[in-house]
Amino acid sequence: MSTADRRVLLLRLAGPLQSWGDRSAFNRRETRPEPTKSGIVGLLAAASGLQREADIAILAGLRLGVRVDQAGSLLRDYHTVSDYRGQPLPQAAVSAKGVQKLTSPAKHTHITQRFYLQDAVFVAGVEGPADLITTLAEAVAGPAFPLALGRRSCVPTQPINLGTRDTNLERALSEEVWQVSDHARKRHARKGRPATVQLSATFEDPDGDDVAHDQPVSFDPLRRGFTSRRIRHDWLTVPSGFTHPDPQADAAGHDPFALLDW
């Protein structure tokens, strides 16, 4: 497929909380430091109105790139689970008929630790056939199901849909203006209002030197599966959105909050 037949959809992924897990171990549910491909494909599937049992091969075949505009910070949630009726909790495993047995010996409270990213902002780009990308852009603008940032409880802020670009993934993420909170933008303005900023990014690349185990195969609860994909890490020079650099910024005087990076 020629470059002219391909297009990129840019998504701004921001909200109070995000959680992009690629594994769960018993009572610990972690998050990756940036969105996973399974999470992005799940978001697009929800926007398109696909059921969990649907074939997601066409969405999983899209090429993904993620830019870190604001890394955020890690939040740990100490979480307890119990049955409000006072009954013992069921086991995690199910029988061949899909029925859960009660814990033995009986367990009435289950303690878990769940991790989230708070105040993070990412720009994700998906590259694929132009007609498919156009359809997905329309779906994100009017989603069939609620969209989430990894988990259902993580609600995104607007705007999500930054539109489509008739270019490749690397250029689209390099040219998109810095998507960051007003607080961070004001903080950065004290550094002289530079015209560009350096941001880290991860691109799906068959020749990449790293591996991510987040390529979805199926979201069907009865045959949920994932595989690996190759990725590479890079740095991008991105327009900051400041149109008038301030050469006098460093001469403004002592900032008592500078060491706190406020």
BELTADA-V821969 format. One line per field, one symbol per residue. phi: phi as a letter, one per 30 degrees, with the letter a starting at -180 (. if undefined). psi: psi as a letter, one per 30 degrees, with the letter a starting at -180 (. if undefined). A space follows every 10 residues. Layout:
phi: ???
psi: ???
//
This chain:
phi: .dddccbbcc bccblebbac dbabbhcbcc bddaecdddd ddddddddid dddddceddd dddcbbccdb dibdbccdbc bacddidddd dddbddcicd cddbdebcbc cbbbcbcchc bbccbccaee dddddddddd dbddbecbcj cedcddccdc dcjcbdaddd ddddcddecb dedddddddd cjhddbbcbd bbbdadcdcb bbcbddcacd edbdabbcbc bbcbccccdd jdcbecdcdd cdjdcdcddd hd
psi: klefgllkkk kjjkleklji kglkjcgjjl klflkleeee eeeeeeefgk lfflkgeeef fkkkkkkjej falkkkjjkk klkffgllkl lelllfggkk llkjlkkfkk klkkklkkhl kljkkkkake eeeeeeeeee fikelkklie lefjklllke jgllkialee eefefklkjl leeeeeefff gghlfllkkl lkkkjfglgl kkigjkekgk ffhkllallk llklkkjkkf fjfjkjfgef gflkjfgeff h.
//
